Amino acid sequence: MTDSRRNFIKKAGIATAATTSFAGCLGGGGGGSSSNTVHFLSAENSQAFKDYYKKWAGRFEEEHDHEVKLEFVGVGTSQSSRISKLLQSGNPPELTTTAPEKGGGLALQGVLADLSDEAEWMEDEWGYDFNDNFLFQLQGKQYVVPIWVNMTMDWYRVSTWEENTGMTPREMEWEEFRQALSDTNGVGERAGHVIPAGSSLMSTEFYIDYMFGNDGQIFERNGEEIELVMDKGENLEKTKEVLQFFEDTQQYSLDGSGYGYSQQIESYWSEQVNEVKYFGARPLQQAVSNNKAVAEDTGLMQPPYKEEKTHQAFSEGWVMFQGADNKEGAREFVKFMSRKEPLIELLHIAPLHNLPPFPDAVDDEEFLDNEFINKWVEPNENIQIDNVVEMVNNASTLVGETDPNNALASPVFSSGAFGNMIFNYLHGDMGLEESINNAASQSRSILDQFEN
C-alpha cells in the first residue's frame, strides 16, 4: 500500500491501528483466505448476531462449494482498525457490512468491488425497489447492497398527549409540536422532551433530522468537489431556524448535555420525558424490557417537520473488497444472505429498529410475523405500520444529499461538530452565528484534508 493510499485511509476515518481484539471464527484465524473461503468480518458481535451468522454460514457451506470464515469485531473503531490492518497486509476480507457513508469512503480509496449486479438481483428477488438514499454509487457503480435501514422516529406517551393536547398524532409540523411540548411539559413530573447536546452521534443526528425537515442542505456538490453549505445563503437561515427552534423548546427539555444513545433511550422508558426522538425503535424495545407500562402507553409519529416531510436515516449493507481472493464465493454469499428467509430473520433480531431497505417490504407478512411486532405493535392503534412504510419511503440520508453520492459525509458526521454546535448555543457561551461558524470551520477543516 502506498503512503498516499495509507494517508487517505487515515483521513477517511479508517483507523490504522495494528491491533484490535476479535473473537469467533469458522474456518481458521488470521487475515486472508484460501481460494474457496469467504472471509466475512462482522461488526455486529452480540450473541444473537453470532448465532445468526454461524447458522446461516453453515447452511451456505452445505449448499455451496465455499467455506465461510466468520470474524466478529466491534462496531466503529474496532471494525475500522481491523479492516485497515488487513488492507495493509494485502489480505482483505471478502466481505463486511457497513453504512454507505463508510462504504463511500472505502470506494473512493479504490479498495471495494462493484456490487451493482447483486443490488439489482436483490431488487428482482424481493420484487421491490430500494429507496435510492440507501445506496452508494460512484461513477455509475453500486458499492453497497443494503440489508437494513435505521431512521429517526419520534415516540410519545399516548395518554399524556391525548389528555393534554387532544391529539395522538402520526405527523405534525414544528409549530404544532412546539405547542404540544408546552402542553405536556411537567405532566407526570416528566419533561416535554429532551434535546441531546454535545459531541455524541445522537446530538449530531438530532440536528441533521431537523435540518432535513426544514428542507435544508448540509452538503452540496460542485463538480468533483463536495462543499459544506449549511452556513451559506438560504441554508444558513435554515440552520439558524433549527437552532432557534431548539432554543425555543429548550424550556420544555430535560437537560440533555452530553446525551448519547443510551441516555436518550433511558430518558423515555425511565419516565423522565413525555416524548423522545431516537434513531430507531430502541425506546419502545427497552420500555418492553424495563417498564411495560410505558410500552403499553407509547405512540409513534413522523419526526416533526417545517418545510419537508422527511427525516434522516442510515442503511447498513454488504461491501466487498476488490483485493480479496474469493470474490466469486462472496457474490454467492451476498445473494444467499439477501434472500427473504435469512434477511427477515436478521431483521427480527431487532424488529422495527432494523427495517427492510425496501419501503414496501415493511408491510410484508413475513416481516410482520414476529413475536415483538405481534404483541407490541400490531395491537397498538398508535403505532401504524403504514406510517412506518411511508417513513422509510420518505427518509433522507447525508450521503444521498448529492448526486453522485457524498463519500465524505462520514468523517464530518463522526467528528461531533454538529452536536457540539447545539451544545455551544444552548449550554455554552457562543451566540447563534458563532456556534454555526465554529461547526462549519471544524467541518471544513476535515474536508480540506482530502484536498491536500
QUIRAPE-V10973 format. One record per residue. N is the residue number from 1. RES is the residue in one small letter. SS is DSSP state (H for helix, E for strand, L for the rest). OMEGA is omega in radians with two decimals (999 if undefined). NEAR is the number of other C-alpha atoms within 10 Angstrom. Layout:
BEGIN
[[N:RES:SS:OMEGA:NEAR] [N:RES:SS:OMEGA:NEAR]]
END
This chain:
BEGIN
[[1:m:L:-3.12:9] [2:t:L:3.10:8] [3:d:H:-3.13:8] [4:s:H:3.11:9] [5:r:H:3.14:14] [6:r:H:3.10:18] [7:n:H:3.13:14] [8:f:H:3.12:18] [9:i:H:-3.12:20] [10:k:H:3.14:16] [11:k:H:-3.10:17] [12:a:L:3.12:25] [13:g:L:3.07:21] [14:i:L:-3.00:25] [15:a:L:-3.12:20] [16:t:L:3.12:19] [17:a:L:-3.04:15] [18:a:L:-3.10:12] [19:t:L:3.02:10] [20:t:L:3.11:14] [21:s:L:3.07:11] [22:f:L:-3.07:17] [23:a:E:2.96:11] [24:g:L:3.09:15] [25:c:L:2.86:18] [26:l:L:3.08:15] [27:g:L:3.01:15] [28:g:L:-3.09:13] [29:g:L:3.13:14] [30:g:L:-3.12:9] [31:g:L:3.08:17] [32:g:L:-3.13:22] [33:s:L:3.03:22] [34:s:L:-2.99:13] [35:s:L:3.13:14] [36:n:L:-3.14:16] [37:t:E:3.02:22] [38:v:E:3.12:29] [39:h:E:-3.14:30] [40:f:E:3.13:25] [41:l:E:-3.10:23] [42:s:E:3.07:21] [43:a:L:3.08:21] [44:e:L:-3.03:17] [45:n:L:3.03:17] [46:s:L:-3.11:12] [47:q:H:-3.14:9] [48:a:H:3.13:12] [49:f:H:3.12:16] [50:k:H:3.14:17] [51:d:H:-3.14:12] [52:y:H:-3.08:15] [53:y:H:3.10:21] [54:k:H:3.13:17] [55:k:H:-3.03:12] [56:w:H:3.02:16] [57:a:H:3.09:22] [58:g:H:3.12:13] [59:r:H:3.10:12] [60:f:H:-3.13:18] [61:e:H:3.12:14] [62:e:H:-3.02:11] [63:e:H:-3.06:9] [64:h:L:-3.13:12] [65:d:L:3.13:10] [66:h:L:3.01:21] [67:e:E:3.11:21] [68:v:E:3.04:26] [69:k:E:-3.14:22] [70:l:E:3.06:24] [71:e:E:-3.07:25] [72:f:E:3.08:22] [73:v:L:3.14:23] [74:g:L:3.07:19] [75:v:L:3.05:13] [76:g:L:-3.01:13] [77:t:H:3.14:17] [78:s:H:3.11:20] [79:q:H:-3.08:24] [80:s:H:-3.10:22] [81:s:H:3.12:22] [82:r:H:3.10:26] [83:i:H:3.14:24] [84:s:H:-3.14:21] [85:k:H:-3.12:20] [86:l:H:3.09:16] [87:l:H:-3.12:22] [88:q:H:3.14:16] [89:s:H:-3.13:12] [90:g:L:-3.13:14] [91:n:L:-3.11:18] [92:p:L:3.03:26] [93:p:L:3.04:30] [94:e:L:-2.96:29] [95:l:E:2.83:26] [96:t:E:3.01:19] [97:t:E:-3.12:22] [98:t:E:3.10:24] [99:a:L:3.09:24] [100:p:H:3.10:34] [101:e:H:3.09:28] [102:k:H:3.10:23] [103:g:H:3.11:27] [104:g:H:3.09:29] [105:g:H:3.10:24] [106:l:H:3.13:22] [107:a:H:3.11:26] [108:l:H:3.12:15] [109:q:H:-3.12:14] [110:g:L:-3.08:13] [111:v:L:-3.13:17] [112:l:E:3.09:22] [113:a:L:3.14:21] [114:d:L:3.10:19] [115:l:L:-3.12:20] [116:s:H:-3.11:15] [117:d:H:-3.12:12] [118:e:H:3.09:20] [119:a:H:3.11:23] [120:e:H:3.10:14] [121:w:H:-3.10:16] [122:m:H:3.07:22] [123:e:H:3.12:14] [124:d:H:-3.11:11] [125:e:H:-3.11:13] [126:w:H:-3.10:14] [127:g:L:-3.13:11] [128:y:L:3.05:14] [129:d:L:3.01:16] [130:f:L:2.77:20] [131:n:L:-3.02:17] [132:d:H:3.12:15] [133:n:H:-3.09:22] [134:f:H:-3.10:29] [135:l:L:2.95:27] [136:f:L:3.12:27] [137:q:E:3.07:23] [138:l:E:-3.12:16] [139:q:L:3.05:7] [140:g:L:-3.14:10] [141:k:E:-3.12:14] [142:q:E:-3.05:21] [143:y:L:-3.14:27] [144:v:L:3.04:32] [145:v:E:-3.04:32] [146:p:E:3.07:27] [147:i:E:2.99:26] [148:w:E:-3.11:21] [149:v:E:2.91:24] [150:n:E:-3.13:22] [151:m:E:3.11:24] [152:t:L:3.11:24] [153:m:E:3.09:25] [154:d:E:-3.08:20] [155:w:E:-3.08:24] [156:y:E:3.08:26] [157:r:E:-3.01:22] [158:v:H:-3.07:21] [159:s:H:-3.14:16] [160:t:H:-3.14:21] [161:w:H:-3.10:22] [162:e:H:-3.08:13] [163:e:H:-3.00:12] [164:n:H:3.09:16] [165:t:H:-3.08:18] [166:g:L:-3.06:12] [167:m:L:2.84:13] [168:t:L:-2.88:20] [169:p:L:2.94:17] [170:r:L:3.05:17] [171:e:L:3.07:16] [172:m:L:3.11:17] [173:e:E:-3.00:16] [174:w:H:-3.02:17] [175:e:H:3.09:13] [176:e:H:3.11:14] [177:f:H:3.11:18] [178:r:H:-3.14:18] [179:q:H:3.13:13] [180:a:H:3.09:19] [181:l:H:3.09:24] [182:s:H:-3.10:20] [183:d:H:-3.06:18] [184:t:H:-3.12:25] [185:n:L:3.12:23] [186:g:L:3.12:16] [187:v:H:-3.08:15] [188:g:H:-3.09:12] [189:e:H:3.10:12] [190:r:L:3.05:20] [191:a:E:3.13:24] [192:g:L:-3.14:27] [193:h:E:3.08:29] [194:v:E:3.07:26] [195:i:L:3.10:27] [196:p:L:-3.07:30] [197:a:E:3.13:28] [198:g:L:-3.03:24] [199:s:L:-3.10:22] [200:s:L:3.06:22] [201:l:H:3.11:21] [202:m:H:3.13:24] [203:s:H:3.09:30] [204:t:H:-3.14:24] [205:e:H:3.11:25] [206:f:H:3.11:22] [207:y:H:-3.10:23] [208:i:H:-3.12:25] [209:d:H:-3.14:29] [210:y:H:3.12:27] [211:m:H:3.09:28] [212:f:H:3.13:26] [213:g:H:3.06:24] [214:n:L:-3.11:23] [215:d:L:3.14:17] [216:g:L:3.12:22] [217:q:L:3.13:22] [218:i:L:3.08:23] [219:f:E:3.10:20] [220:e:E:3.11:17] [221:r:E:3.05:16] [222:n:E:-3.06:9] [223:g:L:3.14:9] [224:e:L:-3.02:7] [225:e:E:2.99:12] [226:i:E:-3.13:17] [227:e:E:3.00:18] [228:l:E:-3.07:19] [229:v:L:-3.10:17] [230:m:L:3.13:23] [231:d:L:-3.10:20] [232:k:L:2.98:14] [233:g:H:-3.11:9] [234:e:H:-3.14:13] [235:n:H:3.03:19] [236:l:H:3.12:19] [237:e:H:3.14:14] [238:k:H:3.05:23] [239:t:H:3.09:25] [240:k:H:3.13:19] [241:e:H:3.12:16] [242:v:H:-3.11:23] [243:l:H:3.11:22] [244:q:H:3.06:15] [245:f:H:3.07:15] [246:f:H:3.13:20] [247:e:H:-3.12:16] [248:d:H:-3.07:12] [249:t:H:3.09:19] [250:q:H:-3.14:18] [251:q:H:3.13:16] [252:y:H:-3.02:23] [253:s:E:2.85:26] [254:l:E:3.07:18] [255:d:L:-3.09:16] [256:g:L:3.14:20] [257:s:E:3.10:19] [258:g:L:-3.09:17] [259:y:L:2.99:22] [260:g:L:-3.09:18] [261:y:H:-3.03:15] [262:s:H:3.14:11] [263:q:H:3.13:14] [264:q:H:3.12:24] [265:i:H:-3.06:23] [266:e:H:-3.13:18] [267:s:H:-3.12:22] [268:y:H:-3.04:30] [269:w:H:3.11:26] [270:s:L:3.01:15] [271:e:L:3.02:17] [272:q:L:-3.12:20] [273:v:E:3.08:27] [274:n:L:3.13:30] [275:e:E:3.14:29] [276:v:E:2.99:25] [277:k:E:3.11:28] [278:y:E:-3.11:23] [279:f:L:3.13:23] [280:g:L:-2.99:23] [281:a:L:-3.13:23] [282:r:H:3.11:22] [283:p:H:3.09:29] [284:l:H:-3.11:28] [285:q:H:-3.12:21] [286:q:H:3.01:18] [287:a:H:3.09:22] [288:v:H:-3.10:17] [289:s:H:-2.96:11] [290:n:H:-3.05:14] [291:n:L:-3.02:16] [292:k:H:3.10:16] [293:a:H:3.08:11] [294:v:H:3.14:21] [295:a:H:-3.14:22] [296:e:L:-3.07:17] [297:d:L:-3.02:16] [298:t:E:3.03:28] [299:g:E:-3.12:24] [300:l:E:3.02:29] [301:m:E:2.99:21] [302:q:L:3.08:23] [303:p:L:-3.10:27] [304:p:L:-3.07:26] [305:y:E:3.14:23] [306:k:L:-3.06:18] [307:e:L:-3.06:14] [308:e:L:-3.13:16] [309:k:L:3.10:19] [310:t:L:-3.10:27] [311:h:E:-3.03:28] [312:q:E:-3.09:26] [313:a:E:2.99:25] [314:f:E:2.95:26] [315:s:E:3.03:24] [316:e:E:-3.09:23] [317:g:E:3.11:23] [318:w:E:2.90:24] [319:v:E:-3.11:28] [320:m:E:-3.07:27] [321:f:E:-3.06:25] [322:q:L:-3.07:18] [323:g:L:-3.12:18] [324:a:L:-3.07:25] [325:d:L:-2.95:21] [326:n:L:-3.14:22] [327:k:H:3.11:21] [328:e:H:3.10:14] [329:g:H:3.13:20] [330:a:H:3.11:25] [331:r:H:3.11:18] [332:e:H:-3.12:16] [333:f:H:3.10:21] [334:v:H:3.13:21] [335:k:H:-3.13:15] [336:f:H:-3.08:20] [337:m:H:-3.10:19] [338:s:L:3.05:24] [339:r:L:-3.03:14] [340:k:H:-3.02:16] [341:e:H:3.14:12] [342:p:H:-3.07:16] [343:l:H:3.11:16] [344:i:H:3.06:25] [345:e:H:3.08:15] [346:l:H:-3.14:22] [347:l:H:-3.11:18] [348:h:H:3.01:20] [349:i:H:3.07:14] [350:a:H:-3.02:16] [351:p:E:-3.11:22] [352:l:L:3.01:24] [353:h:L:2.99:22] [354:n:E:-3.05:22] [355:l:E:3.09:27] [356:p:L:-3.13:27] [357:p:L:3.05:28] [358:f:L:-3.13:24] [359:p:H:-3.07:23] [360:d:H:-3.12:20] [361:a:H:3.09:22] [362:v:H:-3.11:20] [363:d:H:3.12:15] [364:d:L:3.09:12] [365:e:H:-3.12:9] [366:e:H:3.12:13] [367:f:H:-3.08:21] [368:l:H:-3.13:20] [369:d:L:-3.04:13] [370:n:L:-3.06:16] [371:e:H:-3.13:11] [372:f:H:-3.13:16] [373:i:H:-3.14:17] [374:n:H:-3.06:12] [375:k:H:-2.96:10] [376:w:H:-3.11:17] [377:v:L:-3.05:23] [378:e:L:-3.12:15] [379:p:L:-3.03:12] [380:n:L:-3.10:17] [381:e:L:3.14:12] [382:n:L:2.97:19] [383:i:L:-3.02:18] [384:q:L:-3.12:16] [385:i:H:3.13:18] [386:d:H:3.05:13] [387:n:H:3.10:16] [388:v:H:3.08:22] [389:v:H:3.14:18] [390:e:H:-3.14:15] [391:m:H:3.08:23] [392:v:H:-3.12:28] [393:n:H:-3.06:18] [394:n:H:-3.04:18] [395:a:E:3.09:24] [396:s:E:3.14:24] [397:t:L:3.12:26] [398:l:L:-3.13:27] [399:v:H:-3.10:26] [400:g:H:-3.14:22] [401:e:H:-3.05:18] [402:t:L:3.09:18] [403:d:L:-0.01:12] [404:p:L:-3.04:16] [405:n:L:-3.14:24] [406:n:L:-3.13:26] [407:a:L:-3.12:25] [408:l:L:-3.13:24] [409:a:H:-3.00:26] [410:s:H:-3.09:20] [411:p:H:3.09:19] [412:v:H:3.11:21] [413:f:H:-3.05:19] [414:s:H:-3.05:15] [415:s:H:-3.09:19] [416:g:L:-3.07:21] [417:a:H:-3.09:25] [418:f:H:3.09:30] [419:g:H:3.09:27] [420:n:H:3.08:26] [421:m:H:3.11:28] [422:i:H:-3.13:29] [423:f:H:-3.08:23] [424:n:H:-3.12:21] [425:y:H:-3.07:21] [426:l:H:-3.01:21] [427:h:L:-3.10:15] [428:g:L:-3.07:12] [429:d:L:3.12:11] [430:m:L:3.04:15] [431:g:L:-3.06:12] [432:l:H:-3.07:17] [433:e:H:-3.13:14] [434:e:H:-3.14:14] [435:s:H:3.09:24] [436:i:H:-3.13:24] [437:n:H:3.14:16] [438:n:H:3.11:17] [439:a:H:-3.13:23] [440:a:H:-3.14:22] [441:s:H:3.13:15] [442:q:H:-3.13:15] [443:s:H:-3.13:21] [444:r:H:3.12:14] [445:s:H:3.07:11] [446:i:H:3.13:17] [447:l:H:-3.11:21] [448:d:H:-3.14:10] [449:q:H:-3.09:12] [450:f:H:-3.13:13] [451:e:H:-3.09:7] [452:n:L:999:5]]
END
